[in-house]
Amino acid sequence: MLMTLTSTHEAATDLGFLLRKNPARPQSFTLSFGKAHVFYPEATLERCTVALLVEVDPVGLVRNRRGPSGEGGALEQYVNDRPYAASSFLSVALADVFGSALSGKSKERPELADTPLPLSVTFSALPCRGGEEFLRKMFEPLGYTISARRLPLDEKFSDWGESSYFQVELKARLPLQQLLSHLYVLVPVLDNDKHYWVSDDEVEKLLRHGEGWLASHPEREAITRRYLKHQRSLVDDALTQLADEAEPNPDAVAEVHAAEEETIERSISLNEQRLGSVLAALKNTGAARVLDLGCGEGKLLQALLKERQFTEIIGMDVSHRALEIAHDRLHYDRLPPVQKERLRFLHGSLIYRDQRLAGFDAAAVVEVIEHLDAARLAAFERVLFECAKPKHIVITTPNSEYNVKWETLPAGKFRHRDHRFEWTRAEFQTWANGVATRFGYNLRFVSVGPEDLAVGSPTQMAVFTR
């Protein structure tokens, strides 16, 4: 089986330091089931590719087994796809050959080990029991761009039907350790099989290599079941531990979110300008039924309620405490019946499909996406643009280039401690254009707040229309 990994990071050959494999010297490693070979088809400062070729000896595997399944067993033990298709054998090879990179360590380039890199990985034959849709469900929530071509069983005999094997390329910008951890777990999951006995220690491996991404993955149950070969006791144990994995308390985050950002942005009254721009954009759409997703303490809801144009207004947030504050801010219990009928509060998450969000004219997502990590951001895109799919969507997020204008904000720091990222104008436009193209929306950008010729405005806004 063949896997290649390519980096286009500046000084791309530094990939060799991360993997601890010299680009100038091919190497071979003896494994319990065969051999692994590492070599570099290309190695320049602009582009560096490492290839991992794994040779599986199926005859040797059978001869080493004991009992009725050993030598002399069924023909399929000798004639199978294991030498050619990526499987749990590849995961074992990754751990054996690239162990230090998989653990996130680099003696020569420690700072590079934690740096997001532009990476792409290809598989000559990747089993996908569940088809391309399942493949995308595994990798898209983690921020990957996927190219997949189904391989025929036999090009000369089309009536044999389609195979379950794909030629696959995955692209993402992330630390190498994260990419290798994703592959270590998900390749056997796609294959829905393992070549060795699964016991309690596999739960520990799953949790260790899934740390930081598996607990929030929308398909974590399917991943856990397949990785642990559907052994119910192990699956239940793993899922319980994933559910208990420490995550930020949304109510605690809501308590400090507004205060921290308001302290930085107060000098230019940015929040008022931002809400005014969002309100104007929503009014210009002609929308009557509007969602405020991640409504927080209800400042936008308060502005929306003053406009007769909006006949149905929904405020949704993951924080119970934020919804309580919004409820009190708008004096909901004392609103006239006509006003109260226009407004509704929902408790919910933006990373899970929710039929209550379908059928609205417009949605506002104000200063929310920067709180989502890569896995949750990809899920959010599908929840909003594919499932809820309102006719108009208004999204705002900080412009990181403007941060230099605030003397109280240390260089390289985000405006709020819970921000997972803050994008430049180019990064935001790249993301928004990609989303608009995938889900069939037109797009325009609006600057919000005082604009500087060099660094732009403090807030950037995208208005999507279909």
Secondary structure, 3 states (H helix, E strand, C coil): CEEEEEECCCCHHHHHHHHCCCCCCCEEEEECCEEEEEEEEEECCCCEEEEEEEEECHHHHHHCCCHHHCCCCCHHHCCCCCCCCCCHHHHHHHHHHCHHHHCCCCCCCHHHHCCCEEEEEEEEEEECCCHHHHHHHHHHHHCCEEEEEEEECCCCCHHHCEEEEEEEEEEEEECHHHHHHHHHHHHHHHHCCCCCCCCHHHHHHHHHHCCCCCCCCCCHHHHHHHHCCCCHHHHHHHHHHHHHCCCCCHHHHHHHHHHHHHHHHHHHCHHHHHHHHHHHHHHHHCCCEEEEECCCCCHHHHHHHCCCCCCEEEEEECCHHHHHHHHHHCCHHHCCHHHHHHEEEEECCCCCCCHHHCCCCEEEEECCHHHCCHHHHHHHHHHHHHHHCCCEEEEEEEEHHHHHHCCCCCCCCCCCCCCCCCECHHHHHHHHHHHHHHHCCEEEEEEECCCECCCECCEEEEEEEC
